Amino acid sequence: MEICVKNLVKRYGNLVALDHFDLEINQGEVFGLLGPNGSGKTTAINCILALLKYDKGTIDVMGKPMSPDAYDTKRNIGVVMQNVAVFDELTVRENIDYFCGLYIKNKKERVGLVEEAIEFVGLADYRKFYPKKLSGGLLRRLNIACGIAHKPKLIIMDEPTVAVDPQSRNNILEGILKLNREGATVLYTSHYMEEVEQICSRIAIMDKGRIIASGTNSELKSLIRTGEKISIEVYGMDSKVIEFFKQLPGVNSVDYTDNKLTIKSQRGKNNLVSAVDYLKSNNIEFSRIYSELPTLNDVFLEITGKELRD
């Protein structure tokens, strides 16, 4: 097991940031840790990295107890935090070499590692650029290169795609999966649910300092009542039609706004055929139809009862 956290408690005065927090991450996983701001994600990561003292509990990383002086373990960890942390006075290559040098003292060995990291994140054309000359997406890639150049076995990424364009985000996600295929275990936090669905093999949702649900994507979706969501572009509907849809088996809600009909049903109930048949038999004009299964965002909102917060 790569990370094993048991019964972790962390207090800031009267505030309980981690409330008997448990977490297990297996070797070779891309593990998603989700939660609204203030849920304790960053505190948990800082405790795992031995950057914060905690009041109670145990933390083992790579089979050994984690502590501030566990240098042998820390050499095998790469960290990519939410805030970009690079030196403005160093070039792209110099930044990567500096951070790699914190783990690898041999300069000749670092040359190959730094070049590999530059190629990996797609910064080959920007080796001599200074950070101030880079776009937000390129800065994020530089941040990642600095965290992974020393070939860590465990990589912790805290919202690495915040405020980047879709192209850079896709590049970063593809890079994470490549790192995983090459043998790295990844702990990944994000507010972007579609990212977590795309790359994570297991997911935990935390709130108020503890894990409240965990499992694979499909296992989490099986925990909630929400099922099929039908969206239909319909013209000229009246209240009688809406009432009909509300009476369909297992329907949770019906909404009709801006010529768009949305029908949400309970898990295991499928009303698409009934809805289309009714519209056709009553000569009601409609066009595009979508039928969607629950998303991870649906799971998150139903379990935490909160809207996502930036």
Secondary structure, DSSP 8 states (H G I E B T S, - for coil): --EEEEEEEEEETTEEEEEEEEEEE-TT-EEEEE--TTSSHHHHHHHHTTSS--SEEEEEETTEE--TT-HHHHTTEEEE-SS----TTS-HHHHHHHHHHTT---HHHHHHHHHHHHHHTT-GGGTT--GGGS-HHHHHHHHHHHHHTT--SEEEEESTTTT--HHHHHHHHHHHHHHHHTT-EEEEE-S-HHHHHHH-SEEEEEETTEEEEEE-HHHHHTTSSEEEEEEEEESS--HHHHHHHHTSTTEEEEEEETTEEEEEEETT---HHHHHHHHHHTT--EEEEEEE---HHHHHHHHH------
